[in-house]
Amino acid sequence: MFIVVLSAFVLMSLVGNTLVILTVLTNKPMQTTLNYLLVNLAVADMVFASSVLIRYIIFPFITLPEGQTGRFLCTVVIGGTLGWIGAAESILCLVYIAVERYCAIIHPLRQRGRFTRRRLKIFVVVGWIFALLFSFPDFLHVKNYHADLRLCISDGPLDYAHISVKVHSLSWLILAGIVPVSIMVYVYSRVVHHLWFKTVQNLEASQRAALRYRKQVTITLIAVSVIYAVCWTPNLTAYLTEYWWEKITWIDKTGTVFLTFNCCVNPVLYSMRMKSFREHLRDMLCCKKSGQARVQTAEMRTLPPTRQPDELTLNTGHSHIHLNPGKSWSHQTEGV
C-alpha cells in the first residue's frame, strides 16, 4: 500500500507540475514574473518527486554497480540528497512568494518591494545555490552499495556520522519548519488584515475587481502554505526523533507520503482557484490558440493608471485582468 500511494502521488506530481510549466511557457499572457516563480516551484517539486520515484519505487527492483559508481548513486540519488535539494528550493520559493505578496499589497509603491525580472533571476540562482549548500552535509555522509544485501550502507565513522546528522536534523527543523512557517504566518496575517479588515470606501468598479483578485491570490497562496506546514510536520518530526531518540517507522513512512503529496497538490489548487489557468490549460491540451491576450489588452485599458495591483492572472467569471505589481496598471504584460 505504501508503494502504491507513493506511486500515485509521484505520477500526479510529475504530470501536474509538467502541465503547470507548459501552461506558463506556451501562453504569453501567463508569462509573468510571479508565474515564472511558480514554475520554479514546480521544478523543485518535480526534483523531489523524482527522488522519491528512484529511492522507493525503482531502487528495490534494480541492482546497482559497486565501486565509485555505486557510491555516487547511493550518496546522491538513492540516499535522497537530490530530493532534499529540491525540497529546500521549494521552501525558499514559498517564503519569497509570501514576502512578495506582502510588499505588493501592503507597500505597493515602494521600489524595494517590486518584483522585477532581474530580481527573479537572482533569486532563482541564489535559491538553488543555497539549497545545494544546505544539503551539502548529506554529500559528506557517504554510502556504499552492498550487492549481497542490495542496500546502501554508510561505512564511515559512526560517531561522526551520528553527530553530524543530529545537527543536520535540528537545522532542518529550524530552517525548514519554524523559520519559514513563522515568516508566512506573520506576512499573510498582515495581508489578510489589510485586504479583509481595512475599511476602504468609494472604490471604482475596476478597483473592486482588483481587490477581489488580490483576495483570490491570497487565499490560494495561503492554502499552499498551510498544506506545506501540515505535510512537513511529520517528516521533520521523524527526522529529529530518529537521531535524537529512536526511529519510529510509521512516522517516517507517513512523513514521506505527506511530502510526496505536497509535491502534487499545487497544480490541483491552481486549477481549482485560477480560472485563467484552467482556460489556458484546456486550450493547450486541445491544441487551441488562446485568445486571452486580446481580451486582457482591451480590458486593461479601462483600469486607472495610479494604483499598483498584484501580479497573477486570475478570473472571477465576469472579467479577465492581468495584474502586475512592478508597474502601474497598463495593458502590457511583463515576460521573461
Secondary structure, DSSP 8 states (H G I E B T S, - for coil): -HHHHHHHHHHHHHHHHHHHHHHHHT-GGG--HHHHHHHHHHHHHHHHHHHHIIIIIIGGG-----SHHHHHIIIIIITSHHHHHHHHHHHHHHHHHHHHHHHHHHSTT-GGG---HHHHHHHHHHHHHHHHHHTHHHHHS--EEETTTTEEE--S-HHHHHHHHHHHHHHHIIIIIIHHHHHHHHHHHHHHIIIIIS---S--HHHHHHHHHHHHHHHHHHHHHHHHHHHHHHHHHHHHHHHHS---HHHHHHHHHHHHHHHHHHHHHHHHH-HHHHHHHHHHHTT----HHHHHHHHHTTS-TT-------EE-SS-EE---TTS-S-S-----
